[in-house]
C-alpha cells in the first residue's frame, strides 16, 4: 500500500497520541551504493515504520521475528528487518522478483550516503 506524504503526516498525530510514543528516523547505507530512510513510530504496544520505495512512502507494521525487528507492508511487498545498526530491505516487484538490500548499516546523523 502506498500513501502520499500528506496522508502520512495526518496520521502521525494520532499515532503520537498513544502513551509513551517515540518517533525517530534512521538512514541506512548499503553496499550496492543504495541508501534508504526509515521512520519508526513506537506507540505503546504498537510499532510502525515508514520507508520510501519507488518514490512512494510505504507504511509497515511490526511482525513476528526471530531476532531483531521485522516490519511488513499490508500487501507483503515490502519487508524491513533491523537489528542494532544493521538493516535489510526487501521489495517485491510486480513480476514477483524480490530486490533485497542486505548488510545495510545505519549512518551517523548528518552524514550523506555515498
C-alpha positions, 0 to 999 in steps of 0.5 A, a space after each residue: 500500500 502506498 500513501 502520499 506524504 500528506 496522508 502520512 503526516 495526518 496520521 502521525 498525530 494520532 499515532 503520537 497520541 498513544 502513551 509513551 510514543 517515540 518517533 525517530 528516523 534512521 538512514 541506512 547505507 548499503 553496499 550496492 551504493 543504495 541508501 534508504 530512510 526509515 521512520 519508526 513510530 513506537 506507540 505503546 504496544 504498537 510499532 510502525 515504520 515508514 520507508 520510501 520505495 519507488 518514490 512512494 512512502 510505504 507504511 509497515 507494521 511490526 511482525 513476528 521475528 526471530 531476532 531483531 525487528 521485522 516490519 511488513 507492508 499490508 500487501 507483503 511487498 515490502 519487508 524491513 528487518 533491523 537489528 542494532 545498526 544493521 538493516 535489510 530491505 526487501 521489495 517485491 516487484 510486480 513480476 514477483 522478483 524480490 530486490 533485497 538490500 542486505 548488510 545495510 548499516 545505519 549512518 551517523 546523523 548528518 552524514 550523506 550516503 555515498 
